């Protein structure tokens, strides 16, 4: 009696390796941008929850510049923040796009937005 062989064929292995390579490429390119987004959200929430003086728009922008320097935030600057007051409370919001080149002339466009109110 012949036994049927079990295992992965060469073509199956190549397809799986290709899919794994594409996922790894996307992960290596996208994960740093997502991490930077969460750093921006953390900085914005830290600025609005800090009991220090933040009466003016200039104070909030200076505080964000300090956070951006420490956390190495380069996607947005203090001038890109929308600063408003709602019910006597300072609300800082932002939105930006990030284009991530993948290979050749193919790139991925990521849109990020956040607020201290969330």
N, C-alpha and C positions, 0 to 999 in steps of 0.2 A: 504494500500500500504506500502510495505517495502522500507525503504530508504537504499541505499548503504552507508556503512560507509567509510569515507575517513580518511587517516592518514598513519602513518609509521608502518610497521609490526616490530616485534621484530627482525627477521632475517635481515631486511633492516637496522635497527638501529645498530645492531652489526657489519655489514659490513661497514657502514659509520664510526662507532667509530674506527674500525681497520684501515681504510684508514687514518683517521685523526691522529691516534697515530703514524703511520709510517711516515707521513709527518712531524709531530712535532718532532719525533726522528731525522730525517734527518736535519731538520732546526736547532735544538739545537746543532748538531754535526758539521755542515758545515758552518753555519753563522760566528762563530768566526774565522775560517780559511780564509774566504773571507774578513773579516774585516782586518785581519792581512796583507793580500795581498795588499789591498788598502793603508794601512799604509806604506808598503814597497815602493809602487809606489810613494806615496807622498814624502817620504824621499829621494828617488832617484832623483825625479824632483826638489825637494828643493835644493839638493846639487849642481846640475848642473846649476840651475838658480841663485844661490846665487853669488853675485859679489865678494865674498871674495877670498882669495888665494886658488887655487886648481890646481896648476901647476903639481904636481906629483901624482902618483898613491897612495902613502902613505897619502897625504893630503885628497884625496877622501875617502880612507878607514877609516881614523880617523873621518872624518865628518859623515860617515855612522854609525860608532860605537856610536857616540854621539846621533844621531837620534834614533838608535836602543835601546839605554839605556832609553831615554826619552819615546819612544812609546811602550816599552816592546815588541820588535820584537825578537822572538827566533827561527824562522824557518830557517833563513839564517844569516850568519855573513858577515863581511866585506871581508873575504877571498873568499867568493862565488861570488863576483861581478866580471863581465867582464868589464874592463875599457879600452876604446879606444879613440883615437882622430880622428874625421872626419872633415876635413876642418878647423882645428884649434879649434874645439869645442869638449869638453869632452863629451863622450857618455858612460853612465853606463847602463849595461843590466844585467839581472839575469834570472835564471830558476831553479825551484826546484819542487820536488814532496812531497806531504804530504799524509800520510796514516792515515785515520780516522777510528778507530774501531767502528763498529756499535753494533753488538751483537755476542756472541759466537766467531766463527772463521771467521765471515763475516766482511770485511772492505771495505772502499771506498777509491780509489786512486785518488787524485786530482793533476793535473799538472798545475803549475802556471809559467808564464814567463812575463817579462815586460822590458821596456827600458825607458830611459829618453828622447829618441827621439820621442816617440809616441805622 
